[in-house]
Amino acid sequence: MEHILIVEDDRAIARIEKDYLEAGGYRVTLAEDGETGLRTALKEPFDLILLDVMLPGMDGFAVLQRLRDSLDVPILMVTARTEDLDKIRGLGLGADDYIEKPFSPGVLVARVRANLAQYARLKQGGQGGQLTAGALKLDPRSRRVFLRAQEVELKNKEYELLLFFMRNPGQVFDRETLYERVWGLEALGDNATVAVHINRLREKLGEGYIQTVRGAGYRFEG
């Protein structure tokens, strides 16, 4: 049974999340503040973490940053904030996705299930051999990426997005399609998530690989 950690200081919200996830077949552990959530996440294995942004003491961003130093499991930020800068900050620190309050419990379970499924496929190991595009090399078996022989450190979703692009060079994909194919979610969430991850890849790889096709989406060129 997959084990989920919920870090949420609002007990009513935490209880609703826990009840619906347990009904969906998951084992759930609760933590009411950032420091407790961090200790719990590092003490025992979890398959996914739901992390609220606004927490007493150590906020969700600080917890996320510490967790990403040690863990690569999916982390979904849960936030009442709607400012794009907050979303960009969380995704930039390594969050795989985010859910805005208020949300329906059904959407929560769907997002959790999709992220777990995508992560499981990624961890099964790469399929196929090394992918190359100019000075960029990606090895699906080891999940390592090299640019001009220097290893590039990518977050989970950055890696998955790059892998998808390199397996589909020259094709144009809009944000909705990329969100569906990489995050495994149909018509759920804010596809600004895709734009943030593409910008992060461009920062790490340079501007040349992922091109914007005006009015249509994005295309990978080697």
Phi, psi and omega in degrees: 000128182289140188251126183242136174257127175251120176252103189207126182275343177275109186296325180295315179294316180300319180294319178297313178301314182298313183300315183290323179290322176295322176296332178278001175100014181256152170270136188230136172240141181251146171222136190263354178210169186296316182295318177294319178299318180296313180298317181296317182296327182272346184272324182224157185284137174233152179268338180198149180235128171261116190237115177287147180283311185271097181236150176291144181075246179284118183281174185298327180294318180295319178297314180303314182299318179291320181294321183291346174288339187234333188240148175239016178288159178299134176235121179252123177279136177246122189214145172269351180283147178242000181293133181299327181298323178294319179295315180299319180297312181297314179294323179294331178279353175119007174294141180280330182193175176216155179235129181268135172280145354281149178227157177277142178303327179296321177294318178303309182297320179297318180293318178298313182298318181294317180294321177295320180295316179296319180294320179298319178295322180294319184284346179293348180106156183288151174247130181092174184268191183296140178255138183227137174217099184061235181274004183258131179229138178230128179250105182297333183289321180259353182059038179246145182234136180231137175237117185050046175071002177257130182291138179251124180275120180240144172288167184309305185287331173298316179296313181298320180295316178296318178301315179298314180299315184290336176277351181226057184293146175081351180268147180261130179232134174278172184298320182298318180293318179297319179298318178297313188283326184264319181269345177074025184235131179259120175056033177237143174083176182260115184287006167300337174307318181296314182299320179297315181293324176295318177298321178295319177296319179296323177297324185271331185252345187099169188279344193284334189281315183254112185258143175271127176257107189306128178078358185233321180145227186227151180222138177264131177233132180273000000 
